[in-house]
Amino acid sequence: ASLPLAGWECRQAEASMVLESKKVEGGEQSANGNDAGIGIDLSKFATSADLEKAISGDELKSELARLGLKCGGTVSDRAARLFLTKDTPLDKLPAKVFAKKKGGGAKNAVPSTKKETPGSELTEVVADRRVDIARLESIVSSLLDQVRPTLDGTRRRVERRTTQTENERDQEIDEEINGAQMDEGNTSKNKTQGGSDDEDDEDDTPIYNPKNVPLGWDGKPIPYWLFKLHGLNHFYPCEICGNEAYRGRRNFEKHFTESRHAYGMRCLGIPNTKHFHGVTKIEDAQELWSKLKTVLEGNQFDGVEEEEYEDSNGNVIKRAQYEDLARQGLL
């Protein structure tokens, strides 16, 4: 219990020494009564006009706000208001030059200057409060440094658990409780010979594949249920492709758009269109092509028989009749 509090006393002492030194420096700088050494040095200027020419309006406004004086009006008004603090202490200035607080009028403006007066009770209270705040901050920083490794580990664990499945989480909890379980077979092999020798032996051993299941990406047979799902136990021959047998319905359907089947159709003088999708025998393909040619020829436009003309009276007649009437001069 005493470990997290090991560095508190040192940090408290450091914070107290720093704040006390700042308080002493602030008292020495404000001993003149107008804090001129902290902001703008008014001893260099003889009149407010000189101050107005040398200092910009924004700098005058910032200095007035720091001293608690009114910072509005023109640049001349600001310079004149600030020049009053050259020879007159802040607590001797009239109340009308101080900025009014939101909760009160000019009566509340004068006491605000007492905060700047060194040695006053309000200044001592503020300094004590700052020391207390610094002490609490040092305590919190020490505690945070002590528990930071635990916080980082907890965050990494939460991020890892969000990517795990329920089974992986249960397995991890079981390993934390019972310890990691090693494979007995692998441990016995590692005792007799090196791990690299085992890998070489596994690569050299023949693969047991009595049902001739296709091999997967890892060089091992794919699961048998996947083999049955894709119908890889069925072979579909195609006479047009040179009696090539395709394994599985998917490969069979896919081969109709491949170059080998298209080459076989070109050799037969038949276009490889969707009409011949599923036709694998040469005789069936030729018979279907002859029927399609008959249908296509019957659907062609015959200009002599189907072309029509219209005479001057609006009568629609065929082309042959129109030409006969024209030769007779009856139109």
VOLUM-88883 format. One line per 10 residues: number of its first residue (from 1); their letters; for each residue x, y, z of N, C-alpha, C, O. Coordinates in steps of 0.02 Angstrom, whole numbers, plus 50000, padded with zeros to 5 digits. Example, Ala and Ser with C-alpha at 12.3 -4.5 7.8 and 13.67 -1.06 7.14 Angstrom:
BEGIN
1 = as = 50660 49716 50390 50615 49775 50390 50660 49835 50390 50712 49834 50423 | 50642 49888 50354 50684 49947 50357 50645 50002 50394 50670 50057 50402
This chain:
BEGIN
1 = aslplagwec = 50041 49940 50000 50000 50000 50000 50042 50062 50000 50020 50115 49978 | 50105 50057 50024 50148 50116 50028 50185 50129 49963 50216 50182 49956 | 50183 50081 49914 50221 50090 49852 50195 50147 49809 50235 50188 49787 | 50129 50154 49797 50106 50209 49755 50119 50277 49786 50122 50326 49750 | 50129 50281 49853 50138 50346 49886 50212 50364 49893 50230 50410 49929 | 50256 50326 49858 50327 50335 49870 50351 50403 49848 50394 50432 49882 | 50325 50430 49793 50352 50493 49767 50311 50554 49784 50323 50608 49758 | 50262 50547 49828 50217 50604 49843 50253 50658 49882 50248 50717 49866 | 50289 50638 49935 50319 50689 49977 50368 50732 49938 50372 50793 49947 | 50406 50700 49892 50455 50738 49852 50419 50786 49806 50441 50844 49798
11 = rqaeasmvle = 50365 50764 49775 50329 50807 49728 50295 50864 49765 50292 50920 49740 | 50268 50851 49825 50238 50904 49864 50289 50957 49881 50275 51017 49876 | 50348 50936 49901 50400 50984 49919 50421 51025 49859 50430 51086 49864 | 50428 50992 49801 50447 51029 49741 50394 51080 49722 50410 51137 49706 | 50329 51060 49724 50276 51106 49707 50274 51165 49755 50264 51222 49734 | 50284 51153 49820 50282 51207 49869 50340 51255 49857 50331 51316 49861 | 50401 51228 49843 50458 51271 49831 50449 51314 49769 50466 51373 49769 | 50421 51285 49715 50411 51324 49654 50361 51380 49664 50373 51436 49642 | 50305 51364 49698 50254 51415 49708 50277 51470 49756 50262 51528 49747 | 50315 51450 49807 50340 51501 49854 50390 51548 49819 50391 51608 49832
21 = skkveggeqs = 50432 51519 49774 50479 51562 49739 50443 51609 49692 50463 51667 49686 | 50390 51584 49659 50351 51628 49615 50317 51683 49655 50313 51741 49633 | 50292 51666 49715 50258 51716 49757 50307 51769 49780 50289 51828 49783 | 50369 51749 49797 50419 51798 49819 50439 51843 49761 50446 51903 49770 | 50448 51814 49701 50466 51855 49643 50411 51904 49627 50424 51962 49610 | 50347 51881 49631 50291 51925 49617 50287 51982 49668 50269 52038 49650 | 50305 51968 49732 50303 52020 49782 50358 52071 49770 50347 52131 49780 | 50417 52048 49747 50471 52095 49733 50456 52139 49673 50472 52198 49673 | 50424 52108 49622 50410 52147 49562 50355 52197 49573 50354 52250 49541 | 50308 52182 49617 50251 52227 49630 50263 52272 49690 50216 52303 49715
31 = angndagigi = 50324 52275 49715 50337 52316 49774 50330 52390 49759 50319 52429 49805 | 50336 52410 49695 50329 52480 49678 50257 52504 49683 50245 52564 49686 | 50209 52459 49685 50139 52478 49694 50100 52482 49630 50038 52486 49633 | 50132 52480 49571 50094 52486 49509 50111 52430 49460 50085 52429 49404 | 50155 52382 49478 50172 52325 49436 50199 52346 49368 50187 52313 49317 | 50233 52401 49366 50257 52426 49302 50310 52382 49272 50317 52378 49211 | 50349 52348 49315 50402 52306 49289 50377 52244 49254 50413 52215 49213 | 50316 52224 49269 50289 52164 49238 50265 52178 49168 50278 52138 49123 | 50231 52234 49156 50203 52250 49092 50242 52305 49057 50302 52297 49043 | 50209 52361 49043 50240 52417 49008 50276 52461 49058 50249 52479 49111
41 = dlskfatsad = 50338 52479 49042 50378 52523 49086 50358 52595 49072 50378 52624 49021 | 50320 52625 49118 50294 52693 49108 50346 52746 49124 50334 52805 49110 | 50402 52728 49153 50452 52778 49171 50486 52808 49110 50519 52860 49115 | 50479 52776 49052 50510 52801 48992 50470 52857 48958 50494 52890 48913 | 50408 52867 48981 50363 52914 48947 50350 52972 48995 50339 52964 49055 | 50351 53032 48965 50340 53093 49005 50266 53111 49008 50242 53134 49059 | 50230 53099 48953 50158 53116 48951 50120 53057 48921 50149 53010 48895 | 50055 53062 48927 50012 53010 48898 50014 53012 48822 50003 52960 48789 | 50028 53070 48792 50034 53075 48719 50093 53034 48694 50088 52999 48643 | 50150 53037 48730 50208 52997 48711 50192 52922 48717 50213 52882 48675
51 = lekaisgdel = 50154 52905 48769 50134 52835 48777 50088 52812 48720 50093 52755 48697 | 50044 52856 48698 49998 52840 48644 50035 52829 48579 50016 52785 48540 | 50088 52868 48566 50125 52861 48504 50169 52799 48504 50178 52767 48451 | 50195 52780 48561 50244 52725 48564 50210 52656 48569 50237 52607 48544 | 50152 52652 48601 50119 52588 48614 50055 52584 48573 50018 52633 48568 | 50042 52525 48543 49981 52516 48504 49920 52510 48549 49926 52499 48610 | 49862 52517 48519 49800 52513 48557 49788 52445 48587 49762 52440 48643 | 49807 52391 48552 49796 52324 48579 49840 52311 48639 49818 52280 48688 | 49902 52335 48637 49947 52325 48695 49922 52365 48755 49926 52341 48812 | 49896 52425 48743 49868 52464 48798 49808 52429 48828 49799 52428 48889
61 = kselarlglk = 49767 52400 48785 49707 52365 48809 49727 52304 48851 49697 52292 48904 | 49777 52266 48829 49798 52207 48867 49826 52227 48935 49812 52194 48985 | 49866 52281 48938 49894 52303 49001 49841 52328 49049 49844 52315 49109 | 49791 52364 49023 49736 52387 49065 49696 52329 49093 49677 52329 49151 | 49683 52278 49050 49646 52220 49073 49685 52182 49127 49655 52155 49173 | 49751 52180 49121 49791 52145 49171 49788 52180 49238 49788 52148 49291 | 49786 52246 49236 49783 52285 49299 49713 52291 49327 49704 52317 49382 | 49662 52268 49290 49594 52272 49313 49561 52339 49299 49510 52355 49330 | 49590 52379 49254 49562 52444 49237 49518 52438 49176 49519 52388 49140 | 49478 52490 49164 49436 52491 49105 49480 52494 49043 49529 52532 49041
71 = cggtvsdraa = 49464 52455 48992 49504 52452 48931 49466 52476 48870 49488 52464 48814 | 49409 52510 48879 49370 52535 48823 49391 52604 48803 49439 52632 48829 | 49353 52634 48755 49367 52701 48732 49418 52704 48677 49438 52652 48650 | 49439 52765 48661 49489 52774 48608 49559 52759 48634 49568 52744 48693 | 49608 52763 48589 49677 52749 48608 49702 52803 48656 49741 52788 48701 | 49680 52865 48647 49700 52920 48692 49673 52907 48762 49709 52918 48812 | 49610 52885 48767 49581 52870 48832 49618 52813 48867 49629 52815 48927 | 49637 52763 48829 49673 52707 48859 49742 52730 48885 49763 52712 48940 | 49776 52770 48842 49843 52793 48863 49839 52837 48925 49881 52831 48969 | 49788 52881 48928 49781 52924 48987 49765 52884 49049 49790 52899 49103
81 = rlfltkdtpl = 49722 52833 49041 49702 52792 49098 49761 52751 49124 49770 52743 49185 | 49803 52725 49078 49861 52687 49099 49915 52732 49129 49951 52712 49174 | 49921 52793 49103 49972 52839 49128 49960 52860 49200 50006 52882 49235 | 49896 52853 49223 49881 52869 49293 49918 52823 49341 49932 52843 49398 | 49935 52763 49320 49967 52714 49365 50042 52725 49370 50076 52688 49406 | 50069 52776 49336 50141 52787 49338 50162 52810 49408 50210 52784 49436 | 50127 52860 49436 50146 52888 49500 50097 52873 49555 50109 52889 49613 | 50040 52841 49538 49987 52829 49588 49979 52753 49596 49969 52719 49547 | 49982 52727 49657 49969 52655 49667 49897 52637 49648 49853 52681 49645 | 49886 52574 49635 49820 52552 49614 49767 52563 49667 49710 52580 49652
91 = dklpakvfak = 49785 52553 49730 49736 52561 49783 49718 52634 49796 49671 52647 49833 | 49756 52683 49766 49741 52754 49774 49703 52783 49714 49682 52841 49716 | 49694 52744 49663 49659 52768 49604 49584 52773 49618 49559 52737 49660 | 49548 52817 49583 49476 52821 49593 49441 52759 49567 49466 52724 49523 | 49382 52745 49594 49346 52684 49577 49319 52685 49506 49305 52632 49478 | 49312 52744 49475 49281 52748 49409 49328 52721 49354 49304 52705 49300 | 49393 52717 49367 49439 52692 49316 49444 52616 49316 49474 52588 49270 | 49415 52583 49366 49419 52510 49369 49360 52480 49331 49306 52509 49326 | 49372 52421 49304 49319 52386 49268 49268 52359 49317 49286 52332 49370 | 49205 52365 49299 49151 52342 49343 49141 52267 49333 49149 52240 49278
101 = kkgggaknav = 49125 52233 49387 49109 52161 49384 49037 52152 49363 48996 52198 49368 | 49021 52091 49340 48953 52076 49319 48904 52076 49377 48846 52093 49367 | 48926 52058 49437 48881 52052 49494 48873 52116 49533 48833 52117 49580 | 48908 52170 49516 48902 52231 49556 48928 52290 49518 48947 52285 49460 | 48928 52348 49551 48947 52409 49518 49018 52429 49537 49062 52387 49545 | 49027 52496 49543 49094 52521 49557 49118 52505 49626 49178 52505 49639 | 49072 52490 49671 49092 52474 49740 49132 52410 49743 49175 52401 49786 | 49116 52364 49696 49151 52301 49696 49216 52304 49656 49254 52255 49655 | 49228 52361 49623 49288 52365 49581 49350 52377 49622 49403 52350 49606 | 49346 52418 49675 49405 52435 49715 49433 52374 49751 49494 52365 49751
111 = pstkketpgs = 49392 52332 49783 49421 52275 49817 49458 52228 49771 49503 52192 49793 | 49442 52229 49706 49477 52185 49660 49550 52203 49654 49592 52161 49639 | 49567 52267 49665 49637 52287 49662 49677 52263 49721 49738 52261 49718 | 49643 52245 49774 49679 52221 49833 49710 52154 49822 49756 52133 49858 | 49686 52118 49770 49717 52054 49755 49787 52063 49728 49831 52020 49736 | 49798 52120 49696 49864 52133 49668 49912 52162 49720 49972 52164 49707 | 49887 52184 49777 49930 52215 49827 49968 52161 49865 49937 52117 49894 | 50034 52164 49865 50072 52112 49901 50062 52116 49975 50056 52171 50003 | 50059 52059 50008 50052 52056 50080 49980 52057 50104 49969 52052 50164 | 49931 52064 50059 49861 52066 50081 49837 51996 50097 49869 51946 50078
121 = eltevvadrr = 49781 51992 50132 49754 51926 50151 49729 51887 50091 49737 51826 50087 | 49698 51923 50042 49672 51888 49984 49729 51856 49944 49722 51801 49918 | 49785 51891 49939 49842 51863 49902 49869 51800 49936 49887 51752 49903 | 49871 51801 50001 49895 51742 50037 49847 51683 50029 49869 51626 50023 | 49782 51697 50030 49732 51643 50021 49739 51612 49952 49737 51551 49945 | 49746 51655 49901 49753 51629 49833 49816 51587 49826 49816 51535 49794 | 49872 51611 49857 49934 51573 49853 49928 51505 49888 49953 51455 49863 | 49893 51504 49945 49883 51440 49980 49842 51392 49938 49856 51332 49935 | 49790 51419 49906 49748 51376 49864 49788 51347 49806 49778 51289 49787 | 49832 51387 49777 49872 51362 49722 49919 51307 49745 49931 51259 49709
131 = vdiarlesiv = 49947 51315 49805 49990 51262 49832 49951 51198 49843 49975 51143 49827 | 49889 51204 49869 49847 51144 49879 49831 51111 49812 49833 51050 49807 | 49815 51152 49762 49800 51123 49696 49860 51088 49667 49854 51034 49638 | 49919 51119 49674 49980 51087 49648 49994 51022 49685 50017 50973 49654 | 49981 51021 49751 49992 50959 49789 49946 50904 49765 49967 50846 49757 | 49882 50921 49754 49835 50870 49730 49853 50846 49660 49846 50787 49645 | 49876 50892 49618 49897 50871 49551 49956 50823 49553 49959 50775 49515 | 50003 50836 49598 50060 50791 49605 50039 50722 49629 50065 50671 49607 | 49990 50721 49675 49965 50656 49700 49931 50617 49644 49942 50557 49636 | 49889 50652 49604 49855 50618 49549 49904 50593 49497 49896 50539 49470
141 = sslldqvrpt = 49956 50634 49482 50006 50613 49433 50044 50551 49457 50059 50506 49418 | 50060 50549 49522 50095 50491 49549 50052 50428 49545 50076 50375 49526 | 49988 50435 49562 49943 50377 49557 49936 50353 49484 49937 50293 49471 | 49930 50401 49438 49923 50383 49368 49985 50347 49342 49979 50299 49303 | 50045 50370 49363 50106 50336 49342 50110 50265 49369 50136 50220 49336 | 50083 50254 49429 50086 50188 49459 50038 50139 49424 50055 50080 49415 | 49980 50163 49403 49930 50117 49374 49930 50119 49298 49889 50086 49266 | 49976 50158 49266 49976 50163 49194 49988 50095 49160 49954 50080 49111 | 50036 50054 49182 50045 49988 49150 49981 49946 49152 49965 49912 49103 | 49946 49949 49208 49883 49911 49213 49831 49938 49165 49795 49899 49133
151 = ldgtrrrver = 49826 50004 49159 49778 50034 49113 49794 50016 49040 49749 50000 49001 | 49858 50018 49022 49877 50000 48953 49863 49927 48939 49838 49910 48885 | 49877 49883 48987 49862 49813 48977 49788 49800 48971 49766 49758 48931 | 49747 49836 49011 49674 49828 49006 49648 49851 48939 49604 49819 48910 | 49674 49906 48914 49652 49931 48849 49669 49882 48793 49628 49869 48749 | 49730 49854 48794 49749 49805 48743 49706 49742 48748 49689 49712 48697 | 49689 49722 48808 49648 49662 48816 49578 49673 48789 49549 49629 48757 | 49550 49732 48802 49483 49747 48777 49482 49750 48701 49436 49725 48670 | 49534 49780 48671 49537 49782 48598 49544 49712 48569 49515 49698 48516 | 49582 49668 48601 49589 49600 48576 49524 49561 48583 49507 49522 48538
161 = rttqtenerd = 49488 49570 48637 49426 49532 48647 49371 49553 48599 49327 49513 48583 | 49373 49615 48575 49322 49636 48527 49330 49600 48460 49281 49597 48422 | 49389 49574 48445 49400 49539 48382 49395 49463 48389 49405 49428 48340 | 49381 49438 48448 49378 49366 48459 49306 49341 48456 49259 49378 48470 | 49298 49278 48438 49233 49246 48441 49220 49221 48512 49263 49224 48556 | 49159 49197 48523 49141 49173 48590 49182 49112 48609 49202 49104 48667 | 49194 49068 48560 49234 49008 48575 49306 49026 48593 49336 48996 48637 | 49334 49075 48558 49402 49096 48572 49408 49128 48642 49457 49119 48677 | 49356 49165 48661 49357 49195 48728 49354 49141 48782 49391 49143 48831 | 49309 49091 48772 49305 49037 48821 49371 48998 48825 49392 48979 48879
171 = qeideeinga = 49403 48987 48767 49467 48951 48767 49520 48991 48804 49561 48962 48840 | 49521 49057 48794 49571 49099 48828 49561 49098 48904 49609 49095 48942 | 49497 49101 48925 49483 49098 48997 49504 49031 49026 49531 49027 49081 | 49490 48977 48988 49510 48911 49011 49585 48905 49017 49610 48873 49064 | 49622 48934 48970 49695 48932 48973 49722 48973 49032 49772 48954 49062 | 49689 49029 49047 49711 49068 49104 49700 49031 49170 49739 49039 49217 | 49646 48991 49173 49630 48955 49235 49672 48891 49242 49702 48879 49294 | 49673 48851 49189 49705 48785 49192 49775 48785 49162 49811 48735 49169 | 49795 48839 49129 49860 48840 49096 49855 48814 49025 49809 48778 49007 | 49903 48834 48984 49903 48813 48913 49916 48739 48908 49963 48713 48939
181 = qmdegntskn = 49874 48704 48869 49882 48632 48859 49920 48619 48795 49901 48643 48741 | 49974 48582 48801 50016 48568 48742 49995 48501 48712 49971 48456 48746 | 50005 48497 48648 49988 48436 48612 50038 48381 48631 50098 48389 48623 | 50010 48325 48657 50054 48271 48681 50092 48239 48625 50150 48220 48633 | 50060 48233 48567 50094 48202 48511 50154 48243 48488 50207 48215 48473 | 50145 48310 48484 50200 48353 48462 50257 48354 48513 50315 48357 48494 | 50240 48352 48578 50292 48353 48629 50334 48290 48627 50395 48292 48636 | 50301 48232 48616 50339 48170 48613 50385 48168 48553 50441 48141 48556 | 50361 48197 48496 50404 48198 48437 50463 48245 48446 50519 48231 48425 | 50450 48302 48479 50505 48350 48490 50558 48322 48536 50616 48341 48531
191 = ktqggsdded = 50539 48277 48581 50588 48247 48626 50634 48200 48588 50694 48197 48603 | 50608 48163 48540 50648 48113 48504 50690 48145 48449 50746 48124 48437 | 50662 48196 48414 50698 48227 48358 50677 48299 48351 50628 48321 48382 | 50714 48337 48311 50702 48409 48304 50637 48423 48267 50610 48381 48232 | 50613 48486 48277 50550 48506 48244 50558 48511 48169 50510 48497 48133 | 50617 48530 48144 50626 48536 48072 50624 48468 48038 50598 48462 47983 | 50650 48415 48072 50647 48348 48044 50575 48324 48039 50557 48290 47990 | 50533 48342 48088 50462 48323 48085 50428 48354 48025 50389 48322 47991 | 50443 48419 48013 50411 48452 47956 50432 48420 47890 50391 48413 47844 | 50496 48402 47885 50519 48370 47824 50486 48302 47814 50467 48284 47758
201 = deddtpiynp = 50478 48264 47869 50445 48199 47864 50372 48207 47843 50347 48167 47803 | 50338 48258 47870 50268 48268 47852 50262 48286 47778 50214 48266 47745 | 50309 48325 47752 50306 48343 47681 50320 48283 47637 50292 48279 47582 | 50363 48238 47659 50382 48181 47617 50330 48125 47619 50327 48085 47573 | 50290 48121 47671 50241 48067 47677 50187 48075 47623 50164 48131 47611 | 50165 48019 47592 50113 48023 47540 50046 48043 47572 50030 48024 47628 | 50007 48081 47534 49941 48104 47557 49890 48048 47549 49884 48019 47495 | 49854 48034 47602 49802 47981 47600 49739 48011 47569 49705 48051 47601 | 49724 47989 47507 49667 48016 47472 49634 47961 47431 49639 47960 47370 | 49599 47914 47466 49571 47857 47430 49513 47875 47383 49502 47840 47334
211 = knvplgwdgk = 49476 47929 47397 49418 47947 47356 49436 47997 47301 49392 48023 47267 | 49501 48011 47292 49525 48055 47239 49492 48124 47244 49468 48152 47195 | 49493 48151 47304 49465 48217 47315 49516 48269 47292 49575 48261 47304 | 49493 48323 47258 49541 48374 47235 49578 48406 47294 49553 48409 47350 | 49638 48431 47280 49680 48461 47330 49663 48536 47336 49646 48568 47286 | 49669 48562 47397 49656 48633 47409 49720 48675 47401 49770 48651 47375 | 49715 48738 47425 49771 48784 47418 49832 48763 47460 49888 48781 47444 | 49819 48724 47514 49874 48703 47557 49903 48636 47536 49945 48608 47572 | 49883 48609 47479 49910 48546 47456 49878 48485 47487 49903 48430 47477 | 49825 48494 47526 49791 48438 47558 49721 48430 47529 49693 48478 47503
221 = pipywlfklh = 49692 48370 47533 49624 48361 47505 49573 48406 47539 49576 48417 47600 | 49528 48432 47500 49475 48475 47527 49427 48433 47567 49425 48372 47558 | 49387 48463 47612 49339 48424 47651 49290 48387 47605 49271 48412 47552 | 49269 48328 47628 49226 48286 47586 49157 48317 47577 49126 48310 47524 | 49132 48353 47628 49066 48385 47621 49069 48440 47568 49020 48450 47532 | 49126 48475 47562 49133 48525 47510 49139 48492 47442 49116 48518 47391 | 49171 48433 47441 49177 48395 47380 49109 48373 47354 49096 48376 47293 | 49064 48352 47399 48997 48332 47379 48953 48392 47363 48910 48389 47319 | 48964 48448 47398 48922 48507 47388 48930 48534 47317 48880 48553 47285 | 48990 48537 47291 49002 48562 47224 48994 48508 47170 49006 48522 47111
231 = glnhfypcei = 48975 48448 47190 48964 48395 47141 49026 48374 47103 49023 48357 47044 | 49083 48376 47138 49146 48359 47105 49153 48284 47093 49202 48262 47063 | 49107 48245 47118 49109 48173 47106 49076 48154 47039 49076 48095 47021 | 49048 48203 47004 49017 48190 46938 49060 48220 46883 49087 48275 46890 | 49065 48183 46827 49104 48204 46769 49057 48214 46710 49012 48174 46699 | 49067 48269 46673 49025 48287 46616 49069 48290 46554 49108 48337 46547 | 49063 48242 46508 49104 48242 46447 49075 48290 46395 49015 48303 46394 | 49119 48314 46351 49098 48358 46296 49133 48334 46233 49194 48336 46228 | 49093 48310 46184 49121 48283 46122 49150 48338 46079 49198 48327 46042 | 49121 48399 46083 49146 48454 46042 49216 48474 46064 49256 48496 46023
241 = cgneayrgrr = 49232 48468 46128 49298 48486 46154 49347 48428 46149 49399 48430 46181 | 49332 48377 46109 49378 48320 46102 49368 48270 46156 49416 48241 46181 | 49305 48258 46177 49288 48209 46229 49322 48225 46296 49340 48181 46334 | 49330 48290 46309 49358 48311 46373 49303 48307 46426 49246 48328 46415 | 49321 48279 46486 49273 48271 46542 49287 48326 46593 49343 48337 46614 | 49233 48361 46612 49238 48416 46660 49209 48394 46727 49155 48364 46730 | 49245 48409 46781 49227 48385 46847 49184 48438 46882 49206 48495 46893 | 49123 48419 46898 49078 48465 46933 49035 48505 46884 49057 48521 46828 | 48974 48521 46906 48928 48557 46862 48952 48628 46848 48941 48654 46794 | 48985 48658 46896 49007 48727 46887 49060 48732 46833 49056 48776 46790
251 = nfekhftesr = 49109 48687 46833 49160 48688 46781 49131 48671 46713 49153 48698 46662 | 49081 48627 46713 49049 48609 46649 49012 48668 46619 49017 48681 46559 | 48974 48704 46660 48938 48763 46635 48986 48818 46613 48972 48855 46566 | 49042 48823 46646 49090 48876 46632 49128 48864 46567 49150 48912 46536 | 49136 48801 46546 49179 48786 46489 49148 48806 46423 49183 48810 46373 | 49081 48819 46421 49049 48839 46358 49073 48908 46334 49068 48923 46275 | 49098 48948 46379 49122 49015 46360 49198 49017 46355 49227 49071 46345 | 49231 48961 46363 49304 48959 46360 49327 48948 46288 49288 48931 46244 | 49392 48959 46278 49419 48958 46210 49419 48888 46179 49413 48882 46118 | 49425 48837 46219 49428 48770 46191 49362 48750 46159 49362 48723 46104
261 = haygmrclgi = 49307 48763 46192 49241 48747 46164 49226 48792 46104 49196 48769 46055 | 49246 48856 46107 49234 48901 46050 49274 48878 45989 49249 48883 45933 | 49335 48853 45998 49375 48828 45942 49341 48767 45911 49339 48761 45849 | 49314 48721 45952 49279 48664 45925 49217 48684 45885 49202 48652 45834 | 49181 48735 45907 49122 48759 45869 49144 48791 45803 49109 48784 45753 | 49199 48827 45802 49222 48857 45739 49244 48804 45689 49234 48811 45629 | 49273 48750 45714 49292 48695 45670 49231 48663 45638 49236 48638 45582 | 49174 48663 45671 49112 48636 45643 49075 48686 45600 49026 48669 45568 | 49099 48748 45599 49066 48800 45559 49002 48824 45591 48956 48845 45557 | 48999 48822 45656 48938 48841 45693 48957 48898 45740 49008 48894 45774
271 = pntkhfhgvt = 48917 48952 45742 48933 49006 45790 48919 48984 45861 48870 48950 45875 | 48962 49005 45906 48957 48986 45976 48911 49036 46012 48934 49081 46047 | 48846 49028 46003 48796 49073 46033 48761 49038 46091 48775 48980 46106 | 48716 49075 46123 48680 49047 46180 48632 48990 46160 48611 48951 46202 | 48615 48985 46095 48571 48931 46073 48603 48862 46084 48568 48812 46092 | 48671 48860 46083 48706 48797 46088 48734 48785 46158 48776 48741 46168 | 48711 48825 46206 48734 48816 46275 48704 48752 46304 48642 48746 46308 | 48745 48705 46323 48722 48641 46350 48726 48584 46299 48716 48526 46317 | 48741 48600 46237 48748 48549 46185 48821 48526 46184 48867 48566 46175 | 48831 48461 46193 48899 48434 46197 48914 48386 46140 48973 48371 46129
281 = kiedaqelws = 48865 48361 46104 48878 48313 46049 48878 48350 45982 48841 48398 45972 | 48921 48327 45938 48928 48358 45872 48865 48351 45831 48843 48398 45798 | 48835 48292 45832 48774 48279 45792 48717 48324 45815 48681 48352 45773 | 48709 48332 45881 48655 48375 45906 48668 48448 45887 48621 48484 45871 | 48730 48470 45889 48745 48538 45871 48731 48552 45797 48703 48604 45780 | 48750 48504 45752 48737 48513 45681 48662 48512 45666 48639 48552 45625 | 48624 48469 45698 48552 48466 45687 48518 48530 45710 48474 48556 45677 | 48539 48556 45767 48510 48618 45792 48528 48676 45747 48487 48722 45738 | 48589 48676 45718 48609 48731 45674 48569 48730 45609 48553 48783 45582 | 48553 48670 45583 48512 48666 45522 48442 48693 45535 48414 48727 45492
291 = klktvlegnq = 48413 48678 45592 48346 48704 45608 48348 48781 45616 48303 48816 45594 | 48400 48805 45649 48405 48877 45658 48414 48913 45591 48386 48968 45582 | 48452 48883 45544 48460 48915 45479 48394 48918 45442 48379 48967 45408 | 48353 48865 45449 48287 48866 45416 48243 48921 45444 48209 48956 45407 | 48244 48927 45508 48203 48980 45540 48228 49049 45521 48189 49094 45509 | 48294 49056 45519 48322 49121 45502 48308 49140 45429 48294 49197 45413 | 48313 49090 45385 48298 49104 45315 48224 49120 45305 48207 49162 45262 | 48180 49088 45343 48109 49103 45337 48091 49171 45364 48041 49201 45344 | 48131 49195 45409 48117 49261 45438 48148 49318 45398 48138 49377 45415 | 48186 49302 45345 48216 49355 45305 48164 49390 45262 48114 49360 45243
301 = fdgveeeeye = 48176 49453 45247 48129 49495 45210 48136 49482 45135 48191 49486 45107 | 48080 49466 45102 48078 49454 45029 48046 49516 44997 47986 49528 45003 | 48088 49554 44962 48064 49616 44934 48012 49606 44879 47966 49647 44872 | 48019 49553 44840 47972 49542 44785 47903 49525 44810 47853 49547 44781 | 47899 49484 44862 47835 49461 44887 47805 49507 44940 47744 49514 44944 | 47846 49538 44979 47820 49574 45038 47822 49649 45030 47791 49685 45069 | 47857 49675 44979 47860 49747 44969 47794 49772 44940 47768 49742 44893 | 47768 49826 44966 47703 49853 44945 47711 49925 44920 47757 49961 44941 | 47665 49945 44876 47665 50012 44846 47596 50042 44855 47546 50007 44867 | 47593 50107 44848 47530 50143 44853 47520 50186 44790 47564 50224 44771
311 = dsngnvikra = 47462 50178 44758 47449 50217 44696 47424 50287 44713 47421 50306 44771 | 47406 50324 44661 47385 50394 44671 47319 50399 44707 47304 50451 44737 | 47278 50347 44706 47214 50347 44741 47220 50323 44813 47170 50323 44849 | 47279 50304 44834 47289 50281 44903 47279 50207 44912 47275 50183 44969 | 47274 50170 44857 47266 50097 44863 47334 50064 44872 47382 50082 44837 | 47339 50016 44920 47401 49981 44935 47400 49915 44897 47355 49874 44907 | 47450 49905 44855 47454 49843 44815 47526 49817 44820 47571 49853 44842 | 47535 49754 44799 47601 49724 44801 47645 49752 44745 47621 49786 44699 | 47708 49737 44751 47756 49764 44704 47745 49738 44633 47748 49775 44585 | 47731 49672 44627 47722 49642 44561 47660 49672 44526 47662 49687 44467
321 = qyedlarqgl = 47606 49681 44564 47546 49710 44535 47557 49783 44515 47532 49806 44464 | 47595 49818 44555 47608 49889 44540 47648 49895 44476 47635 49939 44435 | 47698 49851 44468 47738 49854 44407 47698 49836 44346 47707 49866 44293 | 47652 49786 44349 47609 49768 44293 47563 49825 44273 47557 49840 44214 | 47532 49859 44322 47488 49914 44307 47527 49974 44278 47502 50011 44236 | 47587 49982 44302 47627 50036 44275 47647 50024 44203 47648 50071 44163 | 47663 49961 44184 47680 49946 44115 47620 49955 44068 47628 49974 44010 | 47559 49941 44094 47498 49950 44055 47475 50022 44051 47431 50039 44011 | 47505 50064 44092 47486 50135 44092 47420 50148 44126 47386 50198 44111 | 47400 50105 44170 47337 50113 44204 47344 50155 44269 47293 50169 44301
331 = l = 47402 50174 44289 47412 50213 44350 47411 50287 44334 47419 50328 44380
